[in-house]
Amino acid sequence: MSVRNRNHIMQDLRSKIAELVDNPELADKLQPDASIHEAGVDSIVFINLIVRIEQEFKVTFPGDELAVDRFGTLNQIADRIYGKRTVTSR
């Protein structure tokens, strides 16, 4: 993944999480390997985040892929988005 694409995805994820947990400071402070759950992402926020990701990036995550250990950090989520976009564009 190019640095530009990855940076865009990471910043977009930060902004979405900050908005969903109603904490604007997270848009600048959430680190790539920090737990999104410790940042305030509970199960309801997580589902809303996935819906927004699927809509914006035109990807789909089946329920069996939505394990916490696969979507626990910004890096993990960005990797999943990139993986889906790469498969879809082939």
N, CA, C and O atoms as a GROMACS GRO file, in nm:
protein
  360
    1MET      N    1   0.085  -0.117   0.000
    1MET     CA    2   0.000   0.000   0.000
    1MET      C    3   0.090   0.123   0.000
    1MET      O    4   0.188   0.129   0.074
    2SER      N    5   0.056   0.219  -0.081
    2SER     CA    6   0.136   0.340  -0.084
    2SER      C    7   0.119   0.416   0.047
    2SER      O    8   0.017   0.404   0.116
    3VAL      N    9   0.223   0.494   0.079
    3VAL     CA   10   0.219   0.572   0.203
    3VAL      C   11   0.101   0.668   0.202
    3VAL      O   12   0.035   0.688   0.304
    4ARG      N   13   0.075   0.728   0.086
    4ARG     CA   14  -0.036   0.824   0.077
    4ARG      C   15  -0.170   0.755   0.106
    4ARG      O   16  -0.251   0.807   0.183
    5ASN      N   17  -0.192   0.640   0.045
    5ASN     CA   18  -0.317   0.569   0.070
    5ASN      C   19  -0.328   0.527   0.215
    5ASN      O   20  -0.434   0.542   0.276
    6ARG      N   21  -0.220   0.476   0.271
    6ARG     CA   22  -0.223   0.433   0.410
    6ARG      C   23  -0.247   0.551   0.503
    6ARG      O   24  -0.327   0.542   0.597
    7ASN      N   25  -0.179   0.662   0.479
    7ASN     CA   26  -0.199   0.780   0.562
    7ASN      C   27  -0.343   0.829   0.554
    7ASN      O   28  -0.401   0.869   0.655
    8HIS      N   29  -0.400   0.827   0.435
    8HIS     CA   30  -0.540   0.868   0.418
    8HIS      C   31  -0.633   0.776   0.497
    8HIS      O   32  -0.723   0.823   0.567
    9ILE      N   33  -0.611   0.647   0.486
    9ILE     CA   34  -0.695   0.551   0.558
    9ILE      C   35  -0.682   0.571   0.708
    9ILE      O   36  -0.781   0.572   0.780
   10MET      N   37  -0.558   0.587   0.756
   10MET     CA   38  -0.535   0.603   0.900
   10MET      C   39  -0.603   0.730   0.952
   10MET      O   40  -0.668   0.727   1.056
   11GLN      N   41  -0.587   0.841   0.880
   11GLN     CA   42  -0.648   0.966   0.926
   11GLN      C   43  -0.800   0.956   0.921
   11GLN      O   44  -0.868   1.007   1.010
   12ASP      N   45  -0.850   0.893   0.819
   12ASP     CA   46  -0.995   0.875   0.809
   12ASP      C   47  -1.048   0.790   0.925
   12ASP      O   48  -1.152   0.821   0.983
   13LEU      N   49  -0.976   0.685   0.958
   13LEU     CA   50  -1.016   0.601   1.072
   13LEU      C   51  -1.012   0.679   1.202
   13LEU      O   52  -1.104   0.669   1.284
   14ARG      N   53  -0.907   0.757   1.223
   14ARG     CA   54  -0.897   0.839   1.344
   14ARG      C   55  -1.018   0.933   1.354
   14ARG      O   56  -1.079   0.945   1.459
   15SER      N   57  -1.050   0.998   1.243
   15SER     CA   58  -1.162   1.093   1.243
   15SER      C   59  -1.294   1.023   1.272
   15SER      O   60  -1.376   1.074   1.349
   16LYS      N   61  -1.315   0.908   1.210
   16LYS     CA   62  -1.440   0.833   1.232
   16LYS      C   63  -1.453   0.790   1.378
   16LYS      O   64  -1.559   0.804   1.439
   17ILE      N   65  -1.345   0.736   1.434
   17ILE     CA   66  -1.348   0.691   1.573
   17ILE      C   67  -1.370   0.810   1.666
   17ILE      O   68  -1.451   0.801   1.759
   18ALA      N   69  -1.300   0.920   1.643
   18ALA     CA   70  -1.316   1.039   1.727
   18ALA      C   71  -1.461   1.087   1.726
   18ALA      O   72  -1.515   1.124   1.830
   19GLU      N   73  -1.522   1.086   1.608
   19GLU     CA   74  -1.661   1.130   1.596
   19GLU      C   75  -1.755   1.032   1.667
   19GLU      O   76  -1.846   1.073   1.739
   20LEU      N   77  -1.733   0.904   1.646
   20LEU     CA   78  -1.824   0.803   1.703
   20LEU      C   79  -1.818   0.796   1.855
   20LEU      O   80  -1.920   0.768   1.919
   21VAL      N   81  -1.702   0.820   1.913
   21VAL     CA   82  -1.692   0.816   2.060
   21VAL      C   83  -1.703   0.955   2.120
   21VAL      O   84  -1.687   0.973   2.241
   22ASP      N   85  -1.732   1.055   2.034
   22ASP     CA   86  -1.752   1.193   2.077
   22ASP      C   87  -1.631   1.246   2.154
   22ASP      O   88  -1.644   1.304   2.262
   23ASN      N   89  -1.512   1.226   2.096
   23ASN     CA   90  -1.387   1.275   2.154
   23ASN      C   91  -1.299   1.329   2.042
   23ASN      O   92  -1.215   1.255   1.989
   24PRO      N   93  -1.317   1.457   2.005
   24PRO     CA   94  -1.244   1.515   1.892
   24PRO      C   95  -1.092   1.505   1.903
   24PRO      O   96  -1.023   1.501   1.801
   25GLU      N   97  -1.038   1.501   2.024
   25GLU     CA   98  -0.893   1.492   2.043
   25GLU      C   99  -0.834   1.364   1.985
   25GLU      O  100  -0.717   1.361   1.947
   26LEU      N  101  -0.913   1.259   1.979
   26LEU     CA  102  -0.862   1.131   1.926
   26LEU      C  103  -0.821   1.142   1.780
   26LEU      O  104  -0.737   1.064   1.734
   27ALA      N  105  -0.880   1.235   1.707
   27ALA     CA  106  -0.847   1.250   1.564
   27ALA      C  107  -0.699   1.278   1.544
   27ALA      O  108  -0.643   1.245   1.439
   28ASP      N  109  -0.635   1.338   1.644
   28ASP     CA  110  -0.492   1.368   1.635
   28ASP      C  111  -0.406   1.280   1.723
   28ASP      O  112  -0.286   1.267   1.700
   29LYS      N  113  -0.466   1.218   1.824
   29LYS     CA  114  -0.386   1.149   1.926
   29LYS      C  115  -0.386   0.997   1.917
   29LYS      O  116  -0.294   0.933   1.968
   30LEU      N  117  -0.484   0.937   1.854
   30LEU     CA  118  -0.492   0.791   1.852
   30LEU      C  119  -0.376   0.733   1.772
   30LEU      O  120  -0.360   0.761   1.654
   31GLN      N  121  -0.297   0.652   1.838
   31GLN     CA  122  -0.177   0.594   1.778
   31GLN      C  123  -0.212   0.470   1.696
   31GLN      O  124  -0.309   0.401   1.726
   32PRO      N  125  -0.132   0.439   1.592
   32PRO     CA  126  -0.162   0.328   1.503
   32PRO      C  127  -0.175   0.192   1.571
   32PRO      O  128  -0.252   0.108   1.526
   33ASP      N  129  -0.100   0.169   1.678
   33ASP     CA  130  -0.105   0.039   1.746
   33ASP      C  131  -0.177   0.043   1.880
   33ASP      O  132  -0.171  -0.053   1.956
   34ALA      N  133  -0.245   0.154   1.908
   34ALA     CA  134  -0.322   0.164   2.032
   34ALA      C  135  -0.455   0.090   2.016
   34ALA      O  136  -0.511   0.084   1.907
   35SER      N  137  -0.502   0.034   2.124
   35SER     CA  138  -0.629  -0.037   2.124
   35SER      C  139  -0.744   0.061   2.100
   35SER      O  140  -0.758   0.160   2.172
   36ILE      N  141  -0.826   0.032   1.999
   36ILE     CA  142  -0.941   0.119   1.975
   36ILE      C  143  -1.044   0.101   2.086
   36ILE      O  144  -1.124   0.191   2.112
   37HIS      N  145  -1.044  -0.014   2.150
   37HIS     CA  146  -1.138  -0.041   2.259
   37HIS      C  147  -1.103   0.044   2.380
   37HIS      O  148  -1.192   0.094   2.449
   38GLU      N  149  -0.974   0.062   2.406
   38GLU     CA  150  -0.932   0.149   2.516
   38GLU      C  151  -0.962   0.295   2.485
   38GLU      O  152  -0.970   0.378   2.576
   39ALA      N  153  -0.977   0.327   2.358
   39ALA     CA  154  -1.010   0.464   2.316
   39ALA      C  155  -1.161   0.491   2.326
   39ALA      O  156  -1.206   0.602   2.298
   40GLY      N  157  -1.237   0.390   2.366
   40GLY     CA  158  -1.380   0.410   2.386
   40GLY      C  159  -1.469   0.340   2.285
   40GLY      O  160  -1.590   0.362   2.284
   41VAL      N  161  -1.412   0.258   2.199
   41VAL     CA  162  -1.492   0.188   2.098
   41VAL      C  163  -1.553   0.063   2.162
   41VAL      O  164  -1.485  -0.037   2.186
   42ASP      N  165  -1.683   0.071   2.190
   42ASP     CA  166  -1.755  -0.044   2.243
   42ASP      C  167  -1.820  -0.118   2.126
   42ASP      O  168  -1.795  -0.084   2.010
   43SER      N  169  -1.901  -0.217   2.153
   43SER     CA  170  -1.957  -0.299   2.046
   43SER      C  171  -2.049  -0.219   1.952
   43SER      O  172  -2.049  -0.244   1.832
   44ILE      N  173  -2.125  -0.126   2.006
   44ILE     CA  174  -2.215  -0.045   1.923
   44ILE      C  175  -2.134   0.048   1.832
   44ILE      O  176  -2.162   0.060   1.713
   45VAL      N  177  -2.035   0.113   1.890
   45VAL     CA  178  -1.949   0.202   1.812
   45VAL      C  179  -1.874   0.123   1.706
   45VAL      O  180  -1.857   0.169   1.593
   46PHE      N  181  -1.829   0.003   1.742
   46PHE     CA  182  -1.756  -0.082   1.648
   46PHE      C  183  -1.841  -0.114   1.525
   46PHE      O  184  -1.794  -0.103   1.412
   47ILE      N  185  -1.965  -0.152   1.547
   47ILE     CA  186  -2.054  -0.184   1.435
   47ILE      C  187  -2.076  -0.060   1.348
   47ILE      O  188  -2.073  -0.069   1.225
   48ASN      N  189  -2.097   0.055   1.410
   48ASN     CA  190  -2.112   0.179   1.333
   48ASN      C  191  -1.986   0.211   1.254
   48ASN      O  192  -1.994   0.257   1.140
   49LEU      N  193  -1.871   0.188   1.313
   49LEU     CA  194  -1.744   0.210   1.244
   49LEU      C  195  -1.732   0.119   1.122
   49LEU      O  196  -1.693   0.165   1.014
   50ILE      N  197  -1.764  -0.008   1.139
   50ILE     CA  198  -1.755  -0.103   1.027
   50ILE      C  199  -1.850  -0.062   0.915
   50ILE      O  200  -1.813  -0.068   0.798
   51VAL      N  201  -1.971  -0.021   0.950
   51VAL     CA  202  -2.068   0.022   0.847
   51VAL      C  203  -2.011   0.141   0.770
   51VAL      O  204  -2.020   0.144   0.647
   52ARG      N  205  -1.956   0.237   0.838
   52ARG     CA  206  -1.899   0.355   0.771
   52ARG      C  207  -1.780   0.318   0.683
   52ARG      O  208  -1.766   0.370   0.572
   53ILE      N  209  -1.695   0.229   0.733
   53ILE     CA  210  -1.581   0.183   0.654
   53ILE      C  211  -1.630   0.114   0.527
   53ILE      O  212  -1.580   0.142   0.418
   54GLU      N  213  -1.726   0.025   0.542
   54GLU     CA  214  -1.778  -0.048   0.425
   54GLU      C  215  -1.837   0.048   0.322
   54GLU      O  216  -1.819   0.029   0.201
   55GLN      N  217  -1.908   0.149   0.368
   55GLN     CA  218  -1.969   0.244   0.276
   55GLN      C  219  -1.864   0.330   0.206
   55GLN      O  220  -1.869   0.347   0.084
   56GLU      N  221  -1.772   0.384   0.282
   56GLU     CA  222  -1.673   0.475   0.223
   56GLU      C  223  -1.573   0.405   0.132
   56GLU      O  224  -1.542   0.454   0.024
   57PHE      N  225  -1.523   0.291   0.176
   57PHE     CA  226  -1.417   0.223   0.102
   57PHE      C  227  -1.470   0.115   0.007
   57PHE      O  228  -1.392   0.047  -0.060
   58LYS      N  229  -1.602   0.099   0.002
   58LYS     CA  230  -1.665   0.002  -0.089
   58LYS      C  231  -1.610  -0.140  -0.068
   58LYS      O  232  -1.575  -0.210  -0.163
   59VAL      N  233  -1.605  -0.180   0.060
   59VAL     CA  234  -1.561  -0.314   0.096
   59VAL      C  235  -1.669  -0.377   0.183
   59VAL      O  236  -1.757  -0.308   0.234
   60THR      N  237  -1.662  -0.508   0.200
   60THR     CA  238  -1.757  -0.580   0.286
   60THR      C  239  -1.680  -0.673   0.377
   60THR      O  240  -1.588  -0.743   0.333
   61PHE      N  241  -1.717  -0.674   0.503
   61PHE     CA  242  -1.657  -0.764   0.601
   61PHE      C  243  -1.765  -0.859   0.653
   61PHE      O  244  -1.850  -0.818   0.731
   62PRO      N  245  -1.762  -0.985   0.610
   62PRO     CA  246  -1.856  -1.083   0.664
   62PRO      C  247  -1.839  -1.096   0.816
   62PRO      O  248  -1.731  -1.070   0.870
   63GLY      N  249  -1.945  -1.136   0.882
   63GLY     CA  250  -1.944  -1.147   1.028
   63GLY      C  251  -1.830  -1.231   1.084
   63GLY      O  252  -1.777  -1.200   1.190
   64ASP      N  253  -1.793  -1.338   1.013
   64ASP     CA  254  -1.686  -1.424   1.065
   64ASP      C  255  -1.549  -1.359   1.059
   64ASP      O  256  -1.454  -1.411   1.117
   65GLU      N  257  -1.536  -1.246   0.990
   65GLU     CA  258  -1.409  -1.174   0.984
   65GLU      C  259  -1.398  -1.065   1.091
   65GLU      O  260  -1.291  -1.006   1.109
   66LEU      N  261  -1.506  -1.040   1.162
   66LEU     CA  262  -1.510  -0.927   1.254
   66LEU      C  263  -1.465  -0.960   1.396
   66LEU      O  264  -1.524  -0.912   1.493
   67ALA      N  265  -1.362  -1.040   1.408
   67ALA     CA  266  -1.308  -1.074   1.540
   67ALA      C  267  -1.228  -0.956   1.596
   67ALA      O  268  -1.159  -0.886   1.522
   68VAL      N  269  -1.238  -0.936   1.725
   68VAL     CA  270  -1.169  -0.826   1.792
   68VAL      C  271  -1.018  -0.830   1.766
   68VAL      O  272  -0.955  -0.725   1.750
   69ASP      N  273  -0.960  -0.948   1.761
   69ASP     CA  274  -0.815  -0.957   1.740
   69ASP      C  275  -0.774  -0.918   1.599
   69ASP      O  276  -0.655  -0.901   1.573
   70ARG      N  277  -0.869  -0.903   1.507
   70ARG     CA  278  -0.839  -0.860   1.370
   70ARG      C  279  -0.865  -0.711   1.349
   70ARG      O  280  -0.818  -0.653   1.252
   71PHE      N  281  -0.940  -0.650   1.439
   71PHE     CA  282  -0.979  -0.510   1.426
   71PHE      C  283  -0.953  -0.432   1.555
   71PHE      O  284  -1.030  -0.343   1.591
   72GLY      N  285  -0.845  -0.463   1.624
   72GLY     CA  286  -0.820  -0.402   1.754
   72GLY      C  287  -0.742  -0.272   1.751
   72GLY      O  288  -0.744  -0.196   1.848
   73THR      N  289  -0.674  -0.244   1.640
   73THR     CA  290  -0.593  -0.122   1.629
   73THR      C  291  -0.616  -0.057   1.492
   73THR      O  292  -0.671  -0.120   1.401
   74LEU      N  293  -0.574   0.067   1.479
   74LEU     CA  294  -0.583   0.134   1.349
   74LEU      C  295  -0.505   0.058   1.243
   74LEU      O  296  -0.552   0.042   1.131
   75ASN      N  297  -0.386   0.013   1.278
   75ASN     CA  298  -0.304  -0.062   1.181
   75ASN      C  299  -0.376  -0.187   1.132
   75ASN      O  300  -0.376  -0.216   1.013
   76GLN      N  301  -0.437  -0.260   1.224
   76GLN     CA  302  -0.507  -0.382   1.184
   76GLN      C  303  -0.626  -0.350   1.093
   76GLN      O  304  -0.650  -0.420   0.994
   77ILE      N  305  -0.699  -0.246   1.126
   77ILE     CA  306  -0.814  -0.209   1.044
   77ILE      C  307  -0.769  -0.162   0.907
   77ILE      O  308  -0.827  -0.200   0.806
   78ALA      N  309  -0.665  -0.078   0.903
   78ALA     CA  310  -0.612  -0.030   0.774
   78ALA      C  311  -0.564  -0.147   0.688
   78ALA      O  312  -0.586  -0.147   0.567
   79ASP      N  313  -0.500  -0.245   0.749
   79ASP     CA  314  -0.455  -0.363   0.675
   79ASP      C  315  -0.573  -0.438   0.616
   79ASP      O  316  -0.567  -0.484   0.502
   80ARG      N  317  -0.680  -0.452   0.692
   80ARG     CA  318  -0.800  -0.522   0.644
   80ARG      C  319  -0.864  -0.446   0.526
   80ARG      O  320  -0.903  -0.506   0.426
   81ILE      N  321  -0.873  -0.314   0.540
   81ILE     CA  322  -0.931  -0.233   0.432
   81ILE      C  323  -0.846  -0.248   0.307
   81ILE      O  324  -0.899  -0.273   0.199
   82TYR      N  325  -0.716  -0.233   0.321
   82TYR     CA  326  -0.627  -0.245   0.206
   82TYR      C  327  -0.638  -0.382   0.141
   82TYR      O  328  -0.643  -0.394   0.019
   83GLY      N  329  -0.640  -0.486   0.224
   83GLY     CA  330  -0.653  -0.621   0.172
   83GLY      C  331  -0.781  -0.641   0.092
   83GLY      O  332  -0.780  -0.705  -0.014
   84LYS      N  333  -0.889  -0.587   0.142
   84LYS     CA  334  -1.017  -0.598   0.071
   84LYS      C  335  -1.015  -0.518  -0.059
   84LYS      O  336  -1.065  -0.564  -0.162
   85ARG      N  337  -0.958  -0.398  -0.055
   85ARG     CA  338  -0.954  -0.313  -0.174
   85ARG      C  339  -0.864  -0.374  -0.281
   85ARG      O  340  -0.893  -0.361  -0.400
   86THR      N  341  -0.757  -0.439  -0.240
   86THR     CA  342  -0.665  -0.502  -0.334
   86THR      C  343  -0.734  -0.619  -0.404
   86THR      O  344  -0.722  -0.635  -0.526
   87VAL      N  345  -0.805  -0.701  -0.327
   87VAL     CA  346  -0.877  -0.816  -0.383
   87VAL      C  347  -0.986  -0.769  -0.478
   87VAL      O  348  -1.004  -0.828  -0.585
   88THR      N  349  -1.058  -0.663  -0.440
   88THR     CA  350  -1.169  -0.614  -0.520
   88THR      C  351  -1.121  -0.553  -0.653
   88THR      O  352  -1.190  -0.563  -0.754
   89SER      N  353  -1.004  -0.490  -0.651
   89SER     CA  354  -0.956  -0.422  -0.771
   89SER      C  355  -0.890  -0.516  -0.871
   89SER      O  356  -0.854  -0.472  -0.981
   90ARG      N  357  -0.872  -0.642  -0.838
   90ARG     CA  358  -0.810  -0.736  -0.930
   90ARG      C  359  -0.902  -0.780  -1.038
   90ARG      O  360  -0.864  -0.860  -1.124
   0.00000   0.00000   0.00000
